[in-house]
Amino acid sequence: QVRLVESGGGLVQAGGSLRLSCTASGNIFNIDFMGWYRQAPGKQREPIATITSDGSTNYADSVKARFTISRDNNAKNTVYLQMNSLKPEDTAVYFCTIDYRGSLYWGQGTQITVSS
């Protein structure tokens, strides 16, 4: 059973930084794709950063140059999201996701609140 556990959410002032982490467990190997999505109140869930097994990254325009996605070089089953220069509009529930052997798995979500 694949399980994703996120950590690192919380409350931060505008301009501050947070780092999210997400670890996938369940006897899995060679995760093809890992990413972070977010969902603000009243809005659809949207992708914000993704990373493939070869390290290629992609970002939503709204977070480019502020957020950085990375993967653990050793375990390969942990993904991070470094968030800098946070804005009130970054307030949302952040979800980690992986694509493993053709199936998508999701974490439970972690709340990020950015105060002005």
GIGI-V662824 format. One line per field, one symbol per residue. ss: DSSP state (H for helix, E for strand, L for the rest). phi: phi as a letter, one per 20 degrees, with the letter a starting at -180 (. if undefined). burial: + if it has 24 or more other ideal C-beta (glycine too) atoms within 12 Angstrom, else -. A space follows every 10 residues. Layout:
ss->???
phi->???
burial->???
This chain:
ss->LLEEEEELLE EEELLLLEEE EEEEELLLLL LLEEEEEEEL LLLLLEEEEE EELLLLEEEL LLLLLLEEEE ELLLLLLEEE EEELLLLHHH LEEEEEEEEE LLEEEELLLE EEEEEL
phi->.fcdcdbofq dbfgnecbce cbdecoldbl ffbcaccbce gmcffcfcbc befenfdbcf gfdgmddceb cffefmdccc ceddlfcgfe faeddebcdc lndecceenc edcdee
burial->-+-+++-++- -+-----+++ ++++---+-- ++++++++-- -----+++++ +-----+-++ --+--+++++ +----+++++ +++--++--+ ++++++++++ ----+++-++ ++++--
